[in-house]
Amino acid sequence: MRRAPVLQSCSSMARRMWIRAALAAILWGLGAAGAWALEFTADQITRVDGRTRKANIYYRDEMWRLEHFDPGPVNVTIVRKDKQVMWLLLSRMKHFKTVPYDPEQAPKVTERLEGEVAREEIGTEVLDGHPTTLYLVTVEKPGETGAAPATELYYQWLATDIRFPLKLAKKDGNWVVEYKHVKLRAVSDLLFQLPVNFRPLEEFDDRSRDKLRGGKM
């Protein structure tokens, strides 16, 4: 009878240790998942030199898709960093144009900016329903051969609940990108593939040239 409290104590301790181990495993898994991949959808608003552009963005690490609101022949851009190409979709014509990948087009959606050398906390603000911390971030970019690195200053609004930069702006104000209705969720592979019924624009151009040549003859 005297052993019962001891057994109960050992059982309770073992249960607490198991719970702690399970929680640690869950937290580790969540951390590993965050380190492995970033997937989200959002409304992207970009302002450059006073001109505003809007698009829906579907993002997954090495690839992303922009569905543009601007009028124009290209209404969808698919970027495949893993393939080092960008596909410009002309949906009305059911054609696409392939161009080389441009690193300057990569969305700055990580907490730490590439080339970041310093950050200073400025204050707090609520954006799109999310609490954010405002930082002044210093970034250094490699200069031309023999030249000193170029320094750029950015304001970054980092959402503290989802650890996502909802807004980023150059200090001089001539470039701003903002994300609204951000949803961290899995994104379908199909969004980053070429539509099966789309033809290369180069092929269309070749046919047009052949027709012109035939007409001249």
Secondary structure, 3 states (H helix, E strand, C coil): CCHHHHHHHHHHHHHHHHHHHHHHHHHHHHHHHHHHCCEEEEEEEEEECCEEEEEEEEEECCEEEEEECCCCCCCEEEEECCCCEEEEEECCCCEEEEEECCHHHCCCCCCCCCCEEEEEEEEEEEECCEEEEEEEEEEEECCCCCCCCEEEEEEEEEECCCCEEEEEEECCCCEEEEEEEEEECCCCHHHHCCCCCCEEHHHHHHHHHHHHHHHHC
